[in-house]
Amino acid sequence: MSAPGLERAPRAVGSGALSDPHHDGSDLCLLEQPRRLGDDAVVRLRVPHGSAADAVALRYVADGEPRVARAEVDQESETETWWRVAFPITNPLTRYRWLLTGGDVGHAWLNGLGLSRYERPDSDDFVLGVDPGGPEWHLRSVVYEVFPDRFASSGAVGEPPAWALRRDWQDLPEGRGPETAREWFGGDLAGLERHLDHLELLGASALYLTPIFPAGSTHRYDASSFDHVDPLLGGDEALASLTAAAHARGMRVIGDVTLNHTGNGHAWFRSAEGDGAAAERDFYLFDESLETGYACWLGVPSLPKLNWQSGELKARMTEVVQRWLRPPFDLDGWRVDVANMTGRYGDVDVNAHVARAMRAAVTEAKGDALLVAEHGHDFRSDLGPGSWHGAMNYSGFLRPVWWWLRSHAFDEDPFLDARAPRLDGAGAVATMRAYRAGVPWHSVLHSWTLLDSHDTARFRTVTGSRERQVVGVGLQMTTPGVPMVFAGAEIGLEGEWGEDARRTMPWDRPELWDRSLLDHYRGLVALRRSSAALARGGIRYAHVGRDAVAYLRETGAERLLCLASRDAHEPVRLSLAALGCGELEPVIGDGPGYTGGDVILPADGPSFHVWRLV
């Protein structure tokens, strides 16, 4: 015979019930953040009465050994109980989980994935440390990505170099072929500066520039120097002018640096290749058994890989990342290209060393500088203490949103060269939760939620409609993390793959602009930038269905309810008592209905709604 309560299994991960126990690293749940090793953390667990427990404990790992701290009731209401516990932080990262016993819940563990009747590996536990995380300005930002050659031209640059193939501004990129990387449309930094009004109109507060150093391509990931800005973009003076103009408008500017490789035309590589005794010889991974004679990014000969076991390379790269953060250029941080591969080759893995060294370097140069890693898959183990502030969240945001909202026509997965999956709401939510598990909350908040980039298909092409694109943008602006918008997404630009998506902005062709979509973007960006709950609040799922997902973003002072619907669906009915409010005030979209003590959310779709709980 089972003990009382054991016959009732905890709800499945991703069930989205407001009666589930809840914890995350947000301010409602983390009452005291430790500042140095040895300090106590004070955390809370929210237990609705539908999942009542007789006792709650917290299991944490200190110096490799599990320890247990007993929780006490902190406060109670008619609908829920908050349990509170203090425990010491003795290691740079401390993993912890909750154990609930007795009462309605029976015996269950709660970690970053949700409730489980069984023990799980520690990798998905909640995480705390003493790292303060990224700069405060970043949390309130909406980042706007610009691929400089395709955004705007001042007309000031004359003839391109011999490697470049001139294209007219209204042409489409060739997209796939030997000439792809050499197609030159003539965008420059002065042209971008003249269109800062557009960024301001959209509401963007941070500008991210793909590489601006001299190179042998228009993508410029094959840098030939880190000493100057490419003259094709206007040179050093153009960058100094752009950052000054952006800062005058309250915008930050983020650069793009390749720590994994240089171009084979780089002065360092030429010296290394030409002189076996040169100091730069140790900067690269020369190997005569390879066809190229040296390691390179994905076998591309023009991108020789850097050797981060070289102390001199570390010193030179420290100078690079610091110089451009200081006046007169005054960048506000870096996005790190292929950060997942940096410092990794064969049996060598010094990636964490590189991340910590570059974090220390940018912080020394500018105390509130940002460092965000490009990472296309599971980035969680790379977001350790003192490393990248966050990552580009392809796996935990872009892909689940794509595969929930994609059109039937977009049926190939460009990331895997396979048939595209189709997720329901539960699958999308479970994926997003999985990638928030096992990392510090500040790393979640400082990672970029993106729907597309210069390396992917355009989200408009993925969804096939404005309506579903708006649903995705709603998710982007209200999910934990910093939204990153690829230039042109806000007016409906399309593209079937990365290079095809690098189309020029049609400044002189207003008939190509989706003005209705731009209005939706402006409204959602304004909401994101005005809301503390969206910047740093926790997330609780209120309903997860096949075609509709509802969730709360909340701090102690602000609570928002969001509903994303990919199609028409059965009305979502929620208890006002469980929500802890008297009514919902419309912020984006339509008002709800009410019956008895419940609120009835709109059943239309595709649609996105936001309400304030009052």
N, C-alpha and C positions, 0 to 999 in steps of 0.2 A: 504494500500500500504506500502510495506517495505521500510525502509530507505535504502539509497545506501549502498550496500555491505552486507546487512543482508541476502539477498537471497543466498549468497555463504557460505555454512557451512564450518567451519574449517575442515581440514583433520582428519581422525580418529587417535586415539592413535596408535602408532606403524606403521604409514604409511611409515615412512622412507624417506620422501621427503626432499631434500636439500632446498626446498623453505619454509619449516616450520620454524617459530621462534625457537630459541634455547637458553637454559641457563643450566648450571650445576655449580658445585662448583670449577671447575678447574681454573688454573691461568689466562686463557683468559677471564673468566667471573668474577672472583673475583680479583679486582685490589688492594683492601686494606683489609687485614684480621685484625679484631680487636684483641687486645692483652689483654684488661681488660674491665670489664663491664663499660659502658659509652662511649667507643670508637665508632666511626662511622665505618660501613662497606661500601665499595664502590663496587658496582656490575654493570655488564653490561648485556644487552640483545641483541642478534644478530637477526636482522629481515631482511631476504632476501626480495628483492623488490616484489617477487611473493606473499608475505603476508604483504604488506605494511600497516602501521597503521598511522592515523593522530596524535594519542596521546598514550603515554604509561605511566602507573603508577605502583607503587609497593605497594602492601598491606602487611603489616607485623603486628605481634601481639606483643605488649609490655605490660607487667603486666596484661595479660589476655584480653586486649582490642585491637581490630583491629585499625590500623592507616594507613594512605595513604601518600606516598611520590611521587611527580611528577618527572618523568624522563625527561632528556634533551638529545638531540642528541649529541653524543660524537664524532663520525666520520662517514663519508659516502664514499661509492665507487660507481662504476657503477652498482654493483649487490646487495649491502646490506647496511643497516644502523645499527649502534651500538648505543643503548640508554644507558644512564648512570644515576645512582641515588645513593645518600648516605643516610643512615638511621642509627639510633643509636641502639647498642646492649645493652639492659638494663637487660636482663635475660640470664642465662647460655645457654639456647637454644632459638633461635628466629626463628619462622616459617614465610616464606614469599612466595608470588606468584606475578605474573605479570598480569596486565590487559591491553589489547590492544583494542583500539576503533577506529572506522572510517576506512577510506581507504578501501583496499581490504579485510581486515580481519573482518570488521564489529564490533563485540563485542565478545571477547574471553578471557578466562583465560588460563594462562600457569603455570602449576606446575610440579612436578616431573614425572607425568604420561604423560604429553604432553598437547596439546590444548583441550579446552572444551568450548562449548557455554554456559555451565551452571556452577554454583558454585559447588565445591566439598568440602568434609570434609578436615579439615586442616592436617590430618595425612599424606597426600601425598605431602605436600608442600615442597619446598626447606628449608634447615635448616642451620643456622649459629650459632656459639657460639664462645667462647674465648678459648676453649680447643685446644691446639696445635696439638693433635693427636699423632700417633705412631712415633717410631724412623725413622729417615731418611734412615738408612741402610736397613730397611725392604722394602721400596718402590722399591729398585733395586734388590730385592732378588727373587730367585726361591728356594722354600722350598722342601726338599726331606724327606719324611717320612720313618722311619725304625721301624719295629716291631722286637725288638732285637733278640728274640728267633729264628727267621726265616731268618735272613739276612746273617750272616757268623759266623763260629766257629773257634776259635783259637786252640781248642782241649785241652785247659789248665784246664778246669773244669772237675773234676772227676765224681763221682757218684751223681746223682740227689737225692733230698730228697724223703721221702716215698710217698708223694702225687703225684709225677711226674711219667708219663708213657713215657719211652724212645721210641723215634721213630728214624729211620734211616733218614739221610738227604734227600735221594731221595724219601722217602715216601710222599704221599699226606696226608694232614690233614684228620682226620675222618670227620670233618666238622660239623656234627649234631649228638649229642648224649651226654650221661652223662660224657664221657671221654674227650670231646672237650677241655675244659679249662685246662686239665692236661697233654695234649700232649706236650712232651718236646723234641725239636730237637737239642738243645745245642748251639744255637747262643749266642754270648757274645760280650762285648764291645771291647775287644782286637781284635776279628775277624773283627768287623766293622772298627776299626782303620786301619787294614791292607788293607782295600778296599776303603780308602778315595780317592785313585787314580781314582776309577770308578766315584765317585761323581764329582771329578774335571773334568774328561773327559766329563761327561754329561753337566757340566756347573752349577751345583747346588751350591748355595752360602750359604744355611742355612740347617742345619740338625735338623729334629724334631724326637725325640725319644719318642715312647710310654713308659709307666711307667717303671721305673728302680728300684723301691724300693722293698724290700722283700715282698713276698705275698704267697698265696697258690694256685697260678695258673700261667700259662705262659703269660696271658694277663696282669697280675699284677695290675688290677684296684681294687683289694681287698688288699690293702697295710696292712701289719702287723707292719710297722714302717716307719717313715719318716726320721729316723736318719742316715741310711746308704744305700748304693747301695747294691742290692741283690748280695750275694756271687756267685750265679749262673752266674751272668754277669761279675764277676771279682772283685766286691767290689769297695770301694771308690777310690782306686788307679787307677783302670781301667777308671773310669769317668774322673778323673783329667788328666790322660794321653790322653784320647780321646779329651777332650776340648782343651788341649794345642796343640795337633797335628792339630786339625781343625782350630784353630785360626792362627796357623803358615801358613796355606794355605789361609787365608782370609775368612774362613767360620765361621758362627755363629752356636751355638748349643742351641736348644730349648727343654726344658723338658716338662713333662706331669704330672699335679697334679690333684688329686681328692679333690675338695673342698666340694663336695656334700656328700661324704660318706667315710668310711674307710672299711677295711675288719673286719670281726668279730673276727679275730685273732690279731687285733691291740692292743697294750698295753693299749691304752686309753679305748678301749671298754671292755677289760677284767677287768680293774680296775672299770669301771662304772657298769658293770654287777655284779661284786663280792662284791661291797661295796656301799650301798645306800648313804653313807655320803661322798664318794670320790668326789674330785673336778671335776673329769671327768664325773660324773653322769649327769651333765648339758650339756655335749657335745653332747648328743644323745637324741632322742625323744622316751622315754619309754612310752608304752601305753599297759596296761594289756588287753584291749579289742581286741587287735590284736593277731592273732595266734602266731606270733613270740615274742610278748611282747614288740616290738619296731618297729618304722618305718624303712623301708629299701627301697633301690632303686628297683622300679618295683616289690616289693614283694619278692626279692631274699634275703634269710636270711643271706647270707655271706656278704652282703653289707649294714650294718646299716647306717642310714642317720644322718648327723650331724645337730646340733641345733645351728644356727647362732645367736640366741638371747643371747648366752653365751659370755660374755666379755672375759672370760679366754680362750675360744676356739679361738676367734679372735686373742688374743695375741700369742697363741701357733702357729697358722697358719701363722701369720706374721713372726715369727721366722723361720718357715719352708721355706717359699717362698724366704726369704731374704738370708738365709744361703747358699743355693745352687747357688745363683747368685754371691756369693763372692768367692775369691780364697780360696782354690786351685781348686774348682770345676768350678766356673766361667761360669755358664750357662748364656745365653743371653736373657732368657725370658721363659714364660710358655704358653702352651696350656692348657686350663682349661676344664677338662672332665665334661660332662653334665652341663655346666654352666647355661643352661636354667632352670634347676631344683634346683640349689643351692639356699638355703635360702627360699625356697617355700614349704609350707606344710599346708594344710587346710586353715585356715583363716590368716595365717602368710605369709607375703611376704616381706623379707628384702634383696631380690636379688640385688637391686641397691646399698644398703648399703655394701654388700659383695664386689661387683665389685669395688666400689670407695675405700674401705679399701685396697683391694689387689693391685689396681693400685697405690695407694699412697705408699704401702709397696715396690713394685718392683722398683718404681721410686727412692725411698729413697736409696735402696740398690745399684742400678745401673741406672744411669740417662737415659740411652737409652735402657732399658730393654723392652721387648715386652710382651703383655698380650692378647692372642687371645682365644675367647670363642668357645667351641663346641656348636652348636645350630642346630637342625635338621629341624626347621620350620621358623616361622616369627620372626627373631631376632631383628627387627628394634627398637622396644620399649626398648630393653635392651642396646642399644648403646647410652646411655645418656652421659652427660658431666662428665668427670673424671672416666669413667667406662672402660670396655674392649676396647682395641684399635680397634678390629674388630672381626669378627665371621667367622667360617667355613661356606661357602656359599653353603649349600646344596639346599635350596629352590630357590634361585635366580640365580644359575648357574648350578650346577650338574644336577638337575632334568630337567630343560628345555632343556639342551643339550642332556641328555639321550633320552628324549622323542621325540626329533627332529631327532636324528641320530640312534636310536635303530634299530636292525634287526627285521625281522618278528618273528624270533624264540624266542627272549627275550620279551615275551608278558605278564609277570606277574610283577606287581609293588611290590617290596619287602618292600617298605616303608608303604604301606597301605594294603597289603595282598589282592590285587584286580587285575583286569585286567589292564595292562599297557596302558596308553593313547598314542596317536600318534599325535604330534604337527606338524603344518606347521611352516614355518619361522616366520610368523606374531605372532603365539602363543608363540613361544620360545622368541622372542624379547619382546613382551608385558610382559611376566613373568619376564625377566631380568630387564626391566625398572621399573616394579612395586616394586622390591626389592631394587632398588637404590633410589627410592623415599622415602622421609620422614626421611632420615638420613643424617648427615653431610658428605660431600664429602670425608673428611679424613677417615671416617669409611668405606666408600666404598673402598677406595684405600688400606686400611690395612686389609681388609677381604680376606680370602683365596679362590681363585677359584680352585676347585678341580673336578676331573672327577671320582675318586674313592678313597677309603681309606681302612683301615683295618676293617671297619664296613660295607662295601658294596661289591656288585659284582664288578669284574674287568671290566673296561671300554671296554677292548678288547672283553670280552664276551658279553657285552651289544650291541656293534656295529656289531660284527661278522666278521669284516674285518679290515685289516691294513688301507685301504684307508679312511674309515669313522673314524677310530681312529685318523688318522692324522688330519682330519678336526676338530675333537674335541680338539685336542692338539693345533691346530692353534687358535681356539677360546680362549682356556685357556690362552695362552701366550699373547694374544692381547686384552683381555677384561679388564676393570678396576678392579683392585684387584691384589693380590700377588699369583702367581701360586703355588700349592702344588702338588707334584708328589709322588705317593705311590710307594715305591721301587719295581722294577720289571715291572712296567708299560712300561718303556722305552724299554724293550726287548720282550714285548708281552705276559707276564704272564696272565693266565686266572683264573677265579673263578666265580662260579655261585651265591654265597652269601658271607657274611662277613667272616665267619670262613674258608670257602673254598678258599677265596682269600688270606689267610695268608699262602701261599705256600713259600717254601724255595727258595732262589736265586740259580739257577743252575750253580754255578761257574765252575764246572768240566764237564759240559755237553753243550758245545758250540753249538751243533746241535739244542738245544732248543731256542737259541737266534735269534730274528728277527733283523738282523743287519741293514736292510734297515730302519726299524722303528727307531732304535737307531740313525741313521744318521738324520732322520727327526727331532727327539727330539733335537739333538745337535744343529741343525740349528735354530730351533725356540727358544730354550732356549738362544742361543747366541744373537739373535735379541732382545728378551725381556730384557736381561740384558744390552744391549748397547743403548737402546732407552729411552730418557726422555719422549717422547710422550706416550710410553706404560707404563712407571712407574707412571706418574702423569697427563697425558693429558686428555682432555675432550673426549667425544664420541658423534658423530652424525651419524645417519643412513642415508645412501645414497640410499639404495634400500632394500626393504624387500619383498621377494617373497616366494612362497611355498617351493622351493628347493634351493634358494640362498639368502644370506644376505650380503650386502656390507655396510661398516661403516668406518668412519674417526676417527683416534686418533690424536689429535693435541695439540701442544703448540705453542707459538709464534715463536719458532725457528725450529720446526720439525712437519711435517704433513705426516701421513701414511694412505693409503687406503687399507683395508682388504676385501677380498671376500671369504666367506665360502660357499661351494656348497655341498649338500648331494647327488646330482644326476645331470645328464645332464639337461640343462634348456635352455630357450630362452636367447640369448645374452642380457646382461645388458648394456644399453646405457645411459651414463651420460654426461651432458654438462660440458666442460672444464671451461667455464665461471662460472658456479655454483660451481664447485670444487675450483675455484680460482687458477688455475695453467695452464701451457702451455703444459705439458706432464707428463706421469707417468713413473718413472724409476723402473724397476723390482728389488725387493729385495728377495722375495720368490716366486717361480713359474714362469709362462710364462709372456711375455710382452703382452700388449693390442693392439688392432687395433684402427685406427682413421678414422673418416670420417667427413668432414666439421669441425664444431667446437665441435664435440663430440668424446668421447672415447668409444670404444666397449670392454667390459671385456670378458674374456674367458667364454665359455658356457659348458666346460667339468665338469664332476663330477663323483664321489666325488673328490673334490680338494680344496686346500687352497692356496691363492695368497696374496702377500703383495707388494704394490708399494709405492715409495716415491714420493710425489708431488713436482715437480720442475717447 
